[in-house]
């Protein structure tokens, strides 16, 4: 049987599993229906190839990068009123402080009303390989991987060093930053009205390597 540690909060339940010797990538049953556009005279093999490529693109566990890592060290199930998030840790084992900070961040987001960012995340993937931001040449903390409804957290993003968000560890700040990419369009519109943001036709490059098409009106 799996060893399970269950911690209950007001809006969130976190269950920590010790993975069994089971291929986790064979258990997924939430493959989405996909659309493949193909010419009428395409041979069957070409169509099958397109289907496989699309499935891999949208489902991380089918990708060789993750399959070649083997079993994760840890699996954590996070249950909220907005759905279930599965955390797969391919990096070093999480410390109790990681679990506590994860609880605190998820609990804070779970209290938000309307279209909640948690509803758009199904997986949190802790990678064991550090990625470098090609734009500024420094370690990346994480990424919001929209195609796979996932957050990717790299080794640097797991550290307890201070984050640029005041009084937050780098782990906390990374989770907050990546989850915040999923705020609803309505909230963005509210902020545009409140803070005078303007929407740009051409996105601008951010210092951290990402892009945005929003800019405060006092900047030209």
Beta strands, then each sheet from edge to edge (+ up, - down):
strand 1: 4-8
strand 2: 12-17
strand 3: 74-80
strand 4: 83-89
strand 5: 123-126
strand 6: 142-145
strand 7: 150-153
strand 8: 197-205
strand 9: 211-216
sheet 1: 1+ 2- 3+ 4- 5- 7- 6+
sheet 2: 8+ 9-
end
